[in-house]
């Protein structure tokens, strides 16, 4: 009888430990996304771009350097629109402002709410990219079959590391219509 009581107590203890482990794993998983975002903000990893417009700052233009900027566009697989950069690549001098345009068109007969998310390669370039105007800062609303020309005004900061010669800026549009309708 003592052995069965002892075995029951051991099993109860193991079940309690396993329940605590499961709760701990769930808590860690829940906290992982905010922790990852903080880590990315601190280190500049993952090429996340800040989602705030900045004022135009007068930089000293570095005419001795030329940076190749590649603009890539894509759509989330469920986004029913056409989206492209009107300029695929350009050469810029650090500190010099440029305005580029993107074309977006709703391919449906319904109202479309979409958001463009930027990312940079190499990821460290996000830290040196100064956006003054960008369609990516706000959700875009497209009427049925509507097309838009959307602007981005930017400068590459002059303190960009010398070894960076090419920056790739990629925008992916995501359909937010369901979320926009619910709000």
N, C-alpha and C positions, 0 to 999 in steps of 0.2 A: 504494500500500500504506500509506503514511503517513497518507493521508486516511481510509482505512477504520479504521485503528487509532485515530486521533484521534477519529473518529465513535463508535467503540465505547467509548472512554474517556468521551466526553461523555455518551453514553446511560447508562453505568453510574453516572456522577456524578448525573445527573438522577433515576435510579431510587432511588439512596440518599437523595437529598434528599426525594423524594416519600414514601418509607417513613418517614423521620423526621417529616415533616409529619403523616402518618396516625397515627403513634404519639403525637405531641403532641396531636392533636385528640382521640384516644381518652382520653388522660390528663386533658385539660381537661374533657371530658364526664363522666368518672368523678368528678372532684373538684367538679363544679358543684353537686351536691345538698348536700354538707356546707358548701360555701362559702355557698350560698344560705341554709341554716339559720342559720349564724353571722351573716350580714347581717341576717336577720329578727330574730334575738335582739337584736342591737345597736341596730337602728333602730326596732323595734316594728312594722315593716311586715308586711303579709299577715294581720293579725288573728289570728296564732297565739296560742293560749292556753297558759299554762304548765300542765303536766300533774301538778302536785303540789298536794295539799291544804294549806291554810294554817291556822294557828290563828286563832281568832276574836279580833280586835283591837278594843278599844273606841275607836271614832272619835267625834269630836264631830259630831253630826248637824246638817246644814245645812238647817234647816226653811224657809229662804228660797228654796231651789231645788227644783225638781221635774224629775226626769228620766223620760222615757218609755222603758220597756224593752219591746222587741218580742221575742217568742220564736218562732222559726221552726224547724220540724222537716222533715227529708227522709230518704229512704232511698236508699242506693246501689241502682241498678237490679236488682242480683241479691240483695238482702236480703229474704228472705221473712217479713216481719213488719209489724205495724201499729205506728206510732210517732207520738205527738202530745204537745204541751204541753197540760196541763190548764188553764193560764192563757195566753192568747195575748199579752196585754200588760198591763203594770201601771205605775203611777207610783210612783217611789221618791225618797226624799230622800237625797242623798249622806251616807254614814256610817251609814245605817240598814240593819239586817240583815233579809233576807226569805228565806223558804223557798218554793220553787215545786216542783211535781211534774210529772212526765212519765209517760205511759202507754206501755208497750211490750208487745207480744204476739207470740209465736211462732205463725205461721200454718201451720206444718208438723207432721207427725207424727214429726219427728226432733229430736234435741238441736241447739240453735243457740247458737253463740258469736258475739257481736257487740260492736263497739266504737263508741261515739259520739265523733265528732270535732267540737269546737267551732270556730267562727270568728266574728269580730266585724266589724260595720260601724258606724261607721268603724273602721278597723283600730287606730288609736291607743287606742281604748276598752279593748282587751285589757289594757293597762298599768294601768288604773284599776279593773279588775274583780277583787274579792277573793273567791275561792271558798273556803269552809270545808268543804263537803261537795258532792260531785258524782258522779253515776253515771258521768260521762264519764272519771273518773280510772282506772277499772278496766274490764276486759273483762267484759261481762255474759253469763251463761249462762242460757238459757231451756230448760226442759224442753219436751217436745212439747205444743203448744197452751197453754203457760203464759203468763199475763199478769202484769205487775209494775207497781207504782207506784214510780217512782224519784225521789229527791229531789235538789235542788240548793239549797244555802244560800249566800247571797252578800251582799255589800255593794258599792256603788259608792263608791270612795274619795272623800273630800271634796275632794281636790285636783284632781278632774276639771276640765279647762278649762271656763270659763264658757260658751263658745260651743257646747259639746256639749249638746244638749237631748234627743236621741233616740239610743239605743243599740239595735242589732239584734244579738241573739245567735242564731246558727243552729247547730243540731246535725244532723249527718248520721250515721246508723247504717250501718256496714259489716259484712257477714257475714265473720267470721274463722274459721268452722268448720273449713275445710280446714287452715288454719295451726295451729289449736289441736289438731287431731287428730294432726298430724305431730309436734308437740312432746311 
